[in-house]
Amino acid sequence: MATLIVSRAAPVPGMQHEHEEILRRCRRPLSVAELGAHLGLPFNILAVLLADLLEADRVEARHPVPAHGAGRGPDLALLEEVLSGLQRL
């Protein structure tokens, strides 16, 4: 749901309306969850539409975490502070 979708191509005549709309909305990265909310489509339907576009190389799926943060885990000191604060409640 957090995966970002980005258009790699413009809509072409004769495309399904939903495919066209996805390509238009994803000119800038948009999460699958946001896309589903904008289109008013259930996740399973949106997944099929996105699979079609991915297979046709018309969209790209990106991991939501920036590359510079890849491989880094959460800040353990911050998590310990949060846990400590919760325990004091």
C-alpha positions in Angstrom: 0.0 0.0 0.0 3.0 2.3 0.6 4.6 1.4 -2.7 5.0 4.5 -4.9 3.7 4.3 -8.5 5.2 6.6 -11.2 4.0 6.9 -14.8 6.6 6.0 -17.4 4.4 6.9 -20.4 1.4 9.0 -21.3 -2.0 7.6 -21.9 -2.7 6.5 -25.5 -6.0 6.5 -27.4 -8.1 3.3 -26.9 -6.8 2.7 -23.4 -9.1 1.7 -20.6 -10.4 4.7 -18.7 -8.9 3.5 -15.4 -5.5 2.9 -17.0 -5.6 6.4 -18.4 -6.5 7.9 -15.1 -3.7 6.0 -13.3 -1.1 7.3 -15.8 -2.4 10.9 -15.4 -2.4 10.8 -11.6 1.0 9.2 -11.3 3.0 11.8 -13.2 4.5 12.4 -9.8 5.0 9.5 -7.4 1.8 8.5 -5.7 1.3 5.6 -3.2 -1.0 2.7 -4.0 -3.1 3.7 -1.0 -3.5 7.3 -2.2 -4.2 6.2 -5.7 -6.9 3.8 -4.6 -8.5 6.6 -2.5 -8.4 9.1 -5.5 -9.9 6.5 -7.8 -12.4 5.1 -5.4 -11.3 1.5 -6.3 -10.9 -1.5 -4.0 -7.4 -2.7 -3.6 -7.8 -5.9 -5.5 -9.2 -4.1 -8.6 -6.4 -1.5 -8.4 -3.8 -4.3 -8.1 -5.0 -5.9 -11.3 -4.9 -2.5 -13.1 -1.4 -1.7 -11.8 -0.2 -5.2 -12.8 -1.4 -4.6 -16.4 0.5 -1.3 -16.5 3.6 -2.7 -14.9 3.6 -5.6 -17.4 3.3 -3.1 -20.3 6.1 -1.0 -18.8 3.9 2.0 -18.6 4.4 2.6 -14.8 7.2 2.0 -12.4 6.8 0.8 -8.8 9.2 2.3 -6.3 10.0 1.5 -2.7 8.8 4.3 -0.4 12.0 4.5 1.6 14.7 6.8 0.1 17.8 5.0 -1.1 20.0 6.8 1.4 18.0 5.3 4.2 18.0 1.8 2.8 19.5 -0.8 5.1 19.2 1.5 8.2 17.0 0.3 10.9 14.9 2.5 13.2 16.8 4.8 15.7 17.1 2.5 18.7 17.7 5.4 21.1 14.5 7.1 20.0 12.5 3.9 20.3 13.9 3.3 23.8 12.9 6.8 24.9 9.3 6.3 23.5 9.1 2.9 25.3 10.3 4.5 28.5 7.8 7.3 28.2 4.9 4.8 27.6 5.9 2.8 30.6 5.8 5.9 32.8 2.1 6.5 31.8 
